[in-house]
Amino acid sequence: MNFPATIEDFYNNLAIPESCYLGKRLFKKLFHENSQLSATDRKAFKEDIESIEWKYTLKPSTINIPSFEDDAHEYLEVALLHVNLSSDKRHSRIAEVIQKAIPYPVIIVLSYSSSIAISVAMKRINRADSNKMVVEAHLETGWISLESPEGWQRDFFDDFLIKNLSFQNFFLFYEDIAKRITAYNCATYTGAYILNIPKQGMHIEREEALRKLENLERELSMLRNKLKKEKNLGNQVILNTKSKQIKDRIEAIRTKI
């Protein structure tokens, strides 16, 4: 994909077959009616969302990928929704609400100005109610500039193509997208987008490592805020020492992902 790019360039680069195109507008009230939205969620939907489009439906009749079912999963088709936002502040929460509201695999592309964020959620059948789905893991890229991406973000776009995903079944197809988003999120720490992991199970280990990094980053941020307010020299030394220890832990994990 050539840069600077537009939303249209992104979809052209993704290269979903035209047979999958739907282009159906979804009204926000559908999510109000079918989801247990908090007051904050309702405010985000009302104020931040310009439009929601059900852009593509990928199913056996529109693309040459078989459905997948077992005792825990039901991946009969995959939908792609485009959510156009007027604010970039609450996009993660909006994506999570939509993922929970739709009981099958969904790719959500959120756009704001000239940036996009991509959301997926691995889902399984609810053991207590087989008619419901449970979100096992929500993965999201965060905002990516289409006009001036970093080098490793360009590498992600070069790899994020329908033809590069598994066509064995929809579960593996969707899992391949999740693996690429995990690789992207690792790259935010390492500066290099690397998808091919030789060790079996490394994808799950990477996700666990990312969660640890996020927790450590939050802990480090809290310590830095305390340090700004701390007047006692002895306490400043303690906080600085703790900060150094966390930085060392972050670096140790960063070198392994």
C-alpha positions as CSV (number, residue, x, y, z in Angstrom):
1,M,0.0,0.0,0.0
2,N,1.3,3.4,-1.0
3,F,1.4,6.2,1.6
4,P,0.0,8.7,2.3
5,A,-3.2,6.5,2.0
6,T,-6.9,6.7,2.5
7,I,-9.5,4.4,4.0
8,E,-10.4,3.3,0.5
9,D,-6.7,2.5,-0.1
10,F,-6.8,0.3,3.0
11,Y,-9.8,-1.7,1.8
12,N,-8.3,-2.0,-1.7
13,N,-5.1,-3.3,-0.2
14,L,-7.0,-5.8,2.0
15,A,-8.5,-7.1,-1.2
16,I,-11.7,-8.8,0.1
17,P,-13.6,-10.3,-2.9
18,E,-16.4,-8.1,-4.2
19,S,-18.7,-11.0,-3.7
20,C,-18.5,-10.4,0.0
21,Y,-19.5,-6.7,-0.2
22,L,-22.7,-5.9,1.7
23,G,-22.6,-2.1,2.4
24,K,-25.5,-2.1,4.8
25,R,-25.9,0.7,7.3
26,L,-26.5,-0.3,11.0
27,F,-28.3,2.0,13.3
28,K,-26.9,2.7,16.8
29,K,-30.2,1.9,18.4
30,L,-29.7,-1.7,17.6
31,F,-26.9,-1.9,20.1
32,H,-28.9,0.1,22.6
33,E,-31.7,-2.4,22.4
34,N,-29.5,-5.6,22.4
35,S,-26.8,-4.7,24.9
36,Q,-26.6,-3.8,28.5
37,L,-25.0,-0.5,28.0
38,S,-23.8,1.7,30.9
39,A,-24.5,5.4,30.9
40,T,-20.9,6.0,29.8
41,D,-21.3,3.5,26.9
42,R,-24.5,5.2,25.8
43,K,-22.8,8.6,25.9
44,A,-19.9,7.2,23.8
45,F,-22.3,5.7,21.2
46,K,-24.4,8.9,21.0
47,E,-21.5,11.4,20.9
48,D,-18.6,9.6,19.2
49,I,-20.1,7.4,16.5
50,E,-20.9,9.1,13.1
51,S,-22.0,5.9,11.4
52,I,-21.7,2.1,11.4
53,E,-21.6,0.1,8.2
54,W,-21.8,-3.6,7.8
55,K,-19.3,-3.5,5.0
56,Y,-18.6,-7.2,4.2
57,T,-20.0,-10.6,5.0
58,L,-17.6,-13.5,4.5
59,K,-19.3,-16.9,4.4
60,P,-19.0,-20.1,2.3
61,S,-21.3,-18.7,-0.4
62,T,-19.3,-15.5,-0.8
63,I,-15.7,-16.7,-0.3
64,N,-14.1,-20.1,-0.6
65,I,-13.7,-20.7,3.1
66,P,-15.6,-23.5,5.0
67,S,-17.5,-22.9,8.3
68,F,-16.1,-24.4,11.5
69,E,-17.9,-25.8,14.5
70,D,-16.9,-27.8,17.5
71,D,-18.1,-28.1,21.1
72,A,-16.6,-24.7,22.1
73,H,-16.7,-22.6,18.9
74,E,-19.0,-21.7,16.1
75,Y,-17.3,-19.8,13.2
76,L,-19.9,-20.1,10.5
77,E,-19.1,-16.7,8.9
78,V,-17.1,-13.5,9.6
79,A,-18.5,-10.0,9.3
80,L,-16.5,-6.8,8.8
81,L,-18.0,-3.6,10.3
82,H,-16.7,-0.1,9.6
83,V,-17.3,2.4,12.4
84,N,-16.7,6.0,11.6
85,L,-16.0,8.1,14.6
86,S,-16.1,11.8,15.4
87,S,-13.8,11.4,18.4
88,D,-10.8,9.1,19.0
89,K,-11.1,9.0,22.8
90,R,-13.4,6.1,23.5
91,H,-12.9,3.9,20.5
92,S,-11.6,0.8,22.5
93,R,-14.7,0.8,24.7
94,I,-17.0,1.2,21.6
95,A,-15.3,-1.8,19.9
96,E,-15.6,-3.9,23.0
97,V,-19.4,-3.2,23.3
98,I,-19.9,-4.1,19.6
99,Q,-17.9,-7.3,20.0
100,K,-20.0,-8.4,23.0
101,A,-23.3,-7.5,21.3
102,I,-22.7,-9.6,18.1
103,P,-22.6,-13.3,18.8
104,Y,-20.2,-14.4,16.0
105,P,-16.8,-13.4,14.7
106,V,-16.5,-9.7,13.7
107,I,-13.7,-7.6,12.3
108,I,-14.2,-4.0,13.3
109,V,-12.4,-1.2,11.5
110,L,-12.7,2.1,13.3
111,S,-11.8,5.3,11.5
112,Y,-11.2,8.8,12.8
113,S,-9.8,11.5,10.5
114,S,-7.0,9.7,8.6
115,S,-6.3,7.0,11.1
116,I,-7.8,3.5,11.7
117,A,-7.9,1.0,14.5
118,I,-8.7,-2.7,14.0
119,S,-10.5,-4.8,16.5
120,V,-11.1,-8.6,16.7
121,A,-12.4,-10.8,19.6
122,M,-12.0,-14.6,19.9
123,K,-15.3,-16.0,21.0
124,R,-16.5,-19.3,22.4
125,I,-19.9,-20.8,23.1
126,N,-21.3,-20.1,26.6
127,R,-21.4,-23.4,28.4
128,A,-24.4,-22.2,30.5
129,D,-26.4,-21.1,27.4
130,S,-25.4,-22.5,24.0
131,N,-27.3,-19.7,22.3
132,K,-24.8,-17.1,23.6
133,M,-21.2,-16.4,22.9
134,V,-18.4,-15.4,25.4
135,V,-15.6,-13.1,24.4
136,E,-12.3,-14.9,25.3
137,A,-9.9,-12.2,24.2
138,H,-10.4,-8.7,22.7
139,L,-7.5,-7.6,20.6
140,E,-7.0,-4.1,19.0
141,T,-4.3,-2.3,17.2
142,G,-4.8,1.2,18.6
143,W,-4.7,4.1,16.2
144,I,-2.6,3.8,13.0
145,S,-2.0,6.8,10.8
146,L,-2.7,6.1,7.1
147,E,-0.9,9.2,6.1
148,S,2.4,8.7,7.9
149,P,2.8,5.2,9.4
150,E,6.0,4.0,11.0
151,G,8.1,1.5,9.0
152,W,6.9,-1.4,11.1
153,Q,3.3,-0.3,10.6
154,R,3.8,-0.4,6.8
155,D,5.1,-3.9,7.2
156,F,1.9,-4.8,9.0
157,F,-0.2,-3.3,6.2
158,D,1.8,-5.2,3.7
159,D,1.0,-8.5,5.5
160,F,-2.6,-7.7,6.4
161,L,-4.1,-9.1,3.2
162,I,-6.9,-11.6,2.8
163,K,-4.7,-13.8,0.6
164,N,-2.2,-14.2,3.4
165,L,-4.8,-15.7,5.8
166,S,-5.8,-19.4,6.2
167,F,-8.6,-20.5,3.9
168,Q,-8.8,-23.9,5.7
169,N,-11.8,-22.7,7.8
170,F,-13.2,-19.6,9.3
171,F,-11.8,-20.3,12.8
172,L,-8.2,-20.5,11.4
173,F,-8.9,-17.5,9.1
174,Y,-10.0,-15.4,12.0
175,E,-7.2,-16.6,14.3
176,D,-4.7,-15.6,11.6
177,I,-6.1,-12.0,11.9
178,A,-5.7,-12.2,15.7
179,K,-2.1,-13.4,15.3
180,R,-1.3,-10.4,13.1
181,I,-2.8,-7.9,15.6
182,T,-0.8,-9.6,18.3
183,A,2.4,-9.2,16.2
184,Y,1.5,-5.6,15.6
185,N,1.1,-4.9,19.3
186,C,4.4,-6.6,20.0
187,A,5.9,-4.3,17.4
188,T,4.8,-1.2,19.4
189,Y,7.4,-2.3,22.0
190,T,10.1,-3.7,19.7
191,G,9.8,-1.5,16.6
192,A,9.7,-4.6,14.3
193,Y,6.7,-6.4,12.9
194,I,7.5,-10.1,13.1
195,L,4.7,-12.6,12.4
196,N,6.5,-15.9,11.8
197,I,7.1,-17.5,15.2
198,P,8.8,-20.9,14.9
199,K,8.0,-22.1,18.4
200,Q,4.5,-23.8,18.7
201,G,2.2,-22.0,21.1
202,M,4.3,-18.8,20.9
203,H,1.2,-16.8,19.8
204,I,-0.4,-17.4,23.2
205,E,2.8,-16.6,25.0
206,R,3.1,-13.3,23.1
207,E,-0.5,-12.4,24.2
208,E,0.4,-13.2,27.8
209,A,3.6,-11.1,27.5
210,L,1.7,-8.2,26.1
211,R,-0.7,-8.3,29.0
212,K,2.2,-8.3,31.5
213,L,3.8,-5.3,29.6
214,E,0.5,-3.4,29.7
215,N,0.2,-4.0,33.5
216,L,3.9,-3.0,34.1
217,E,3.4,0.2,32.0
218,R,0.4,1.2,34.1
219,E,2.3,0.5,37.3
220,L,5.3,2.5,36.0
221,S,3.0,5.4,35.1
222,M,1.5,5.4,38.6
223,L,5.0,5.5,40.2
224,R,6.0,8.4,38.0
225,N,2.9,10.3,39.1
226,K,3.7,9.6,42.7
227,L,7.3,10.7,42.2
228,K,6.2,14.1,40.8
229,K,4.3,14.8,44.0
230,E,6.7,13.3,46.5
231,K,8.8,15.8,48.5
232,N,10.6,13.4,50.8
233,L,14.1,12.5,49.5
234,G,14.1,9.1,51.0
235,N,10.7,8.2,49.4
236,Q,12.0,9.6,46.1
237,V,14.9,7.2,46.2
238,I,12.5,4.3,46.9
239,L,10.2,5.2,44.1
240,N,13.1,5.7,41.7
241,T,14.4,2.2,42.6
242,K,11.0,0.6,42.1
243,S,10.7,2.4,38.7
244,K,14.1,1.1,37.7
245,Q,13.1,-2.4,38.6
246,I,9.9,-2.2,36.5
247,K,11.8,-0.7,33.6
248,D,14.2,-3.7,33.7
249,R,11.3,-6.1,33.8
250,I,9.7,-4.4,30.8
251,E,13.0,-4.6,28.9
252,A,13.4,-8.3,29.7
253,I,10.0,-9.1,28.3
254,R,10.4,-6.8,25.3
255,T,13.5,-8.7,24.1
256,K,11.5,-12.0,24.1
257,I,8.5,-11.0,22.0
